[in-house]
Amino acid sequence: MNIALIAHDNKKELMIQFCNAYCGVLAQHTLCATADTGMQISAATGLPIHRFLPFANGGAQQIAARIAYNEIDMVLIFVDPNQRLPHEDVQNIMQLCDKNNIPYGSNLASAEMLVLGLARGDLDWRDIVNPKNKPFTA
């Protein structure tokens, strides 16, 4: 499965810790992230991560386009609940996930449930919806 990883600046450390904790599960899948998040996760975990542009410089749109074309199977997007309004691109990504039946976790608890379900095979239905045996490319 293709999994997108996105984290607000003050949630990046939490995302890194999460990826460390679930490295064994995540290593079995194709991961992508925005530039800085991907670099930090890869450096901390050794996981191979396809890196898009920085979030605010087009990376969010690149991931959103992949979601719209059903090329992403899961999105883990750790948002900062203390921001008054979510970034427009974050709202767009979540809306596209809802529209295309792509599971997403916006906090640690929901992300953990998704990854544990992924390990159990609960999300294998995505292979029927999105048949592919190749990772996406840049």
N, C-alpha and C positions, 0 to 999 in steps of 0.2 A: 504494500500500500504506500501511497505517496502522502506524507504527513508534513504540513506546514507548521513551523514554529515561529511565533511572533511574541515579543514582550516589550512593554513600555520600559523606559529607562530604569525606573526604580523597581521593576519586576524582573530584570535580567538575571540577577543573582538567584532568585527563586527558580527561574526557568533552568538555569544551569544545575542547581541542586536537584531539581526534578529529573532532568535528563541523566544525571549521574545515577540517581536511584533506580531509574528504569532503563538504563543503558542496554541491558540484555534484550529487552523487548524492542526498543527503538532500533537497535542494530540490525534487526531482521527486516527493516523497511527502508524506503527511500525518503530521506529527510531534506527539507528545504527551509530556508529562513531568509529574513532580510539580512543585509550585510553584516552589521555589527553583532547582532544576536547570533547569527550563524558562526561568525569567527570566534566569539567567546565560548559558545557551546562546544565547538569542535576542539578548541584549544584545551578546554577543561576535561572533555570526555574522550577525545580521540575519535568520535563519531564522524564519518564522512557526511558533510552537509553541502548541498548545492546552495550557493549564496546568490541572492538577487541583489538589486540595488538597495541603498539605504531606504528605510521605510518612507521618509518624507520626500525622497528624491525619485520616486517611481517604484520602489520595491513593493509597496502596498498594492499598487495597481497591477504589477506583474503577478502577484499572488492572486489578486481578485480575478484577473483574466483566466488564470489556470482553474480557479474555482468555477467560473462561469462556463468553461468548456469541459467541466467535470473531470479534470485531470488531477485534482487533489481529493484524497479520500477522507482526510481528517485535518482539522485545524486546531492547534493549541495556541490560544492567544491570551496571554496573561495581561489583563488590563489593570490600570490603576483606578480603583473605585473612588479615590480622592480627587480625581479630575472632575471639574464641574460638569463638563459635557464630554462624552467620548469623541475622539477624533473622527471626522467624517469618514475617513478611510476604514476605520475600525467598524463603524456602523455599516458601511457598505459590505465589508467582508462577512460580517455576521448575517446580514440580510441575504447575501448570495448563498451562504451555507444553508440558511433556512429554505430558500427558494429551490435549491438543488438537492435537498436531503443529505447534506454533508454534515456529519457530526462535528461539533466544535466544543471545546472547553475554554471558558473565559476565566477560570480560576483554578487553584490547585486541586480542590475537591472534585470538580467536574473532569479535569484532565486526568486525575488518577483513576476515576471510574472508567473513562474511555480507554486508557492504556491497559488497565486490568481486563476489560472486556475484549480488547484487541488480542491480548495474550491468550484468552480463553477461546477465541474464535467467534465471539459474538458479532463481530463486524465483517464476517466473511461475505455477507450479502452484498457488500460494496463491490466485490469481484464480479457479481452478476450484473449489477447496475453499471459498472465501469470495467468491462473486461479488458485486461491488458496484462502483459507479462514483462513490460519494459518500463523502466523509469523515464520520467519526463526529461527533456533536455533544455538547454538554455535557448 
